[in-house]
Amino acid sequence: MKLLIVEDNVAMRRMIRALVGDLADTVVECGDGTEVLAAYAHAQFDSRDWVLMDVHLQTLDGLQATRALKAQWPDARVIIVTGYNDAKLRAEADKAGACEYVLKEDLLALRRLLAEPRAPSPQD
């Protein structure tokens, strides 16, 4: 599995990587949503891999980046990782195409989610 961590806070990005990086064969990091499409294409991500996306990023926010990613790669799997426990934001993340919504205060849930076996996607 590959992971793409999209987080503008370097310390948080390092913490996420430290917590879940051992579950992946490859970990790629981005500091802004503007880097997501290029990083996803360059690392040759596919439907077995995950994108861990913060919502509030500097130039292109995580919801916009998720929509752009899903438009180009509909099978991309995105988990929103945010500090905002907000029903409207959850609904917007769902509309953007995110698979899951995990609060930063519950990063252990993120690890459990990534570690659990998944049924193969139809493309596998």
ZABA-433829 format. One record per residue: x, y, z of N, C-alpha, C in turn; residue in one letter. Coordinates in steps of 0.02 Angstrom, whole numbers, padded with zeros to 5 digits, always signed. Example, Ala and Ser with C-alpha at 12.3 -4.5 7.8 and 13.67 -1.06 7.14 Angstrom:
+00660-00284+00390+00615-00225+00390+00660-00165+00390A
+00642-00112+00354+00684-00053+00357+00645+00002+00394S
END
This chain:
+00042-00059+00000+00000+00000+00000+00045+00062+00000M
+00021+00114-00034+00054+00179-00033+00008+00228+00004K
+00040+00277+00036+00004+00330+00070+00028+00397+00043L
-00019+00442+00032-00003+00511+00016-00031+00553+00073L
+00014+00585+00110-00006+00626+00167-00006+00699+00144I
-00064+00732+00147-00070+00801+00127-00087+00842+00189V
-00038+00878+00213-00045+00916+00276+00004+00973+00274E
-00020+01035+00287+00024+01093+00284+00065+01103+00347D
+00044+01075+00402+00082+01081+00465+00134+01025+00467N
+00197+01044+00462+00252+00995+00458+00253+00949+00518V
+00243+00975+00578+00243+00933+00638+00186+00882+00637A
+00127+00903+00615+00070+00857+00610+00083+00805+00556M
+00112+00826+00500+00128+00780+00446+00177+00726+00471R
+00227+00747+00509+00275+00699+00536+00242+00652+00586R
+00195+00677+00626+00161+00636+00675+00118+00584+00639M
+00082+00604+00588+00041+00557+00550+00085+00504+00519I
+00141+00525+00489+00187+00477+00458+00215+00428+00510R
+00233+00454+00568+00260+00411+00621+00207+00360+00644A
+00145+00380+00644+00092+00337+00669+00071+00283+00619L
+00070+00299+00555+00043+00252+00505+00093+00233+00450V
+00150+00265+00449+00198+00254+00395+00221+00182+00388G
+00225+00146+00444+00248+00077+00442+00197+00030+00408D
+00137+00053+00398+00086+00012+00365+00092+00015+00289L
+00133+00060+00264+00138+00071+00192+00207+00051+00165A
+00208+00032+00102+00271+00019+00068+00303+00085+00047D
+00261+00134+00030+00284+00199+00007+00242+00253+00041T
+00275+00305+00065+00240+00363+00093+00265+00425+00055V
+00218+00463+00029+00232+00525-00006+00199+00581+00034V
+00231+00638+00039+00204+00694+00078+00196+00756+00034E
+00142+00793+00046+00130+00857+00014+00111+00908+00068C
+00130+00970+00056+00114+01023+00103+00054+01064+00082G
+00026+01051+00023-00031+01090-00001-00070+01051-00052D
-00133+01067-00059-00177+01033-00107-00155+01042-00179G
-00117+01094-00194-00095+01105-00263-00046+01052-00286T
-00015+01016-00239+00035+00965-00256+00006+00895-00264E
-00057+00886-00247-00087+00820-00242-00089+00783-00308V
-00113+00813-00361-00121+00778-00424-00054+00754-00452L
-00004+00797-00449+00062+00779-00475+00092+00723-00432A
+00086+00728-00366+00114+00676-00323+00079+00609-00333A
+00013+00610-00341-00026+00549-00351-00005+00516-00416Y
+00001+00555-00469+00021+00527-00534+00093+00503-00533A
+00138+00542-00505+00209+00525-00504+00223+00460-00467H
+00190+00451-00410+00200+00390-00369+00158+00332-00394A
+00120+00342-00446+00078+00290-00476+00032+00257-00425Q
-00005+00298-00390-00055+00273-00342-00110+00238-00381F
-00145+00192-00347-00202+00159-00377-00255+00148-00324D
-00305+00108-00340-00364+00100-00296-00349+00062-00232S
-00289+00035-00223-00272+00001-00161-00239+00048-00111R
-00223+00109-00133-00185+00156-00093-00231+00208-00062D
-00202+00248-00017-00241+00297+00020-00210+00366+00017W
-00253+00417+00016-00232+00486+00023-00261+00511+00090V
-00217+00536+00132-00238+00564+00197-00236+00639+00190L
-00294+00670+00187-00301+00740+00167-00326+00784+00223M
-00287+00835+00239-00310+00887+00285-00362+00929+00248D
-00404+00963+00284-00455+01006+00252-00428+01076+00239V
-00401+01106+00291-00379+01176+00286-00306+01179+00266H
-00295+01193+00202-00228+01200+00174-00221+01270+00147L
-00161+01292+00135-00148+01362+00117-00177+01383+00049Q
-00157+01352-00005-00175+01376-00072-00239+01343-00098T
-00239+01277-00098-00297+01239-00122-00319+01194-00064L
-00379+01204-00039-00400+01166+00020-00411+01093+00004D
-00416+01053+00056-00422+00981+00049-00484+00957+00013G
-00539+00994+00020-00600+00974-00015-00594+00986-00090L
-00565+01043-00108-00553+01058-00179-00504+01007-00208Q
-00452+00992-00171-00402+00943-00195-00433+00874-00202A
-00477+00856-00155-00511+00791-00159-00555+00788-00221T
-00593+00840-00234-00635+00842-00294-00593+00835-00358R
-00538+00871-00361-00494+00868-00420-00464+00798-00428A
-00443+00769-00373-00414+00702-00375-00466+00651-00398L
-00526+00654-00369-00578+00607-00388-00602+00617-00460K
-00598+00678-00485-00617+00691-00555-00569+00656-00602A
-00505+00657-00584-00455+00626-00628-00447+00551-00614Q
-00452+00531-00552-00447+00461-00533-00506+00443-00489W
-00562+00423-00518-00623+00409-00479-00615+00356-00425P
-00567+00310-00434-00556+00257-00385-00510+00278-00328D
-00484+00339-00329-00440+00361-00276-00476+00358-00209A
-00441+00336-00158-00470+00330-00091-00441+00384-00046R
-00485+00429-00023-00464+00486+00017-00495+00481+00086V
-00453+00491+00136-00476+00497+00205-00463+00569+00226I
-00515+00604+00245-00506+00671+00272-00481+00664+00344I
-00425+00697+00359-00396+00697+00426-00395+00770+00449V
-00438+00786+00497-00448+00856+00515-00459+00865+00590T
-00452+00925+00613-00467+00941+00682-00537+00967+00691G
-00576+00972+00637-00642+01002+00640-00697+00949+00640Y
-00731+00944+00696-00787+00898+00704-00851+00937+00689N
-00867+00941+00626-00921+00985+00603-00963+00946+00552D
-01028+00943+00565-01073+00904+00522-01074+00930+00451A
-01073+00996+00442-01074+01025+00375-01010+01006+00337K
-00954+01010+00371-00890+00993+00340-00887+00918+00322L
-00915+00877+00365-00919+00804+00350-00961+00793+00287R
-01017+00827+00282-01059+00820+00223-01024+00844+00160A
-00987+00899+00165-00949+00924+00108-00893+00875+00088E
-00862+00844+00137-00809+00795+00123-00839+00735+00087A
-00898+00714+00109-00932+00658+00076-00949+00676+00004D
-00976+00736-00007-00992+00759-00075-00930+00763-00119K
-00873+00781-00090-00811+00787-00128-00784+00718-00147A
-00808+00666-00114-00786+00598-00132-00743+00564-00080G
-00735+00593-00021-00695+00561+00031-00729+00497+00055A
-00688+00447+00071-00713+00383+00095-00726+00384+00170C
-00685+00421+00206-00688+00422+00279-00672+00493+00303E
-00687+00505+00366-00676+00569+00398-00650+00554+00468Y
-00587+00570+00482-00556+00553+00545-00531+00617+00578V
-00547+00624+00642-00524+00682+00679-00451+00672+00701L
-00413+00726+00698-00343+00722+00718-00336+00700+00791K
-00385+00716+00832-00382+00695+00902-00390+00620+00910E
-00410+00586+00856-00419+00513+00858-00377+00480+00804D
-00313+00496+00802-00269+00468+00750-00260+00392+00757L
-00272+00365+00817-00268+00293+00824-00323+00259+00783L
-00380+00292+00775-00433+00265+00732-00409+00263+00660A
-00369+00311+00640-00341+00312+00573-00297+00250+00563L
-00255+00236+00611-00211+00178+00606-00252+00114+00600R
-00304+00107+00642-00347+00047+00638-00380+00042+00570R
-00403+00098+00543-00437+00098+00479-00390+00075+00423L
-00329+00100+00424-00281+00082+00372-00255+00011+00379L
-00254-00015+00440-00227-00082+00452-00277-00137+00439A
-00341-00121+00438-00390-00175+00430-00391-00199+00357E
-00397-00265+00349-00399-00292+00281-00462-00267+00244P
-00454-00254+00182-00509-00229+00140-00522-00280+00085R
-00584-00284+00066-00601-00324+00007-00570-00290-00053A
-00547-00329-00101-00518-00299-00161-00570-00255-00197P
-00546-00202-00226-00591-00160-00265-00607-00196-00330S
-00660-00175-00364-00679-00209-00427-00624-00207-00480P
-00577-00161-00475-00523-00155-00524-00467-00204-00510Q
-00465-00235-00451-00410-00279-00432-00416-00346-00467D
END
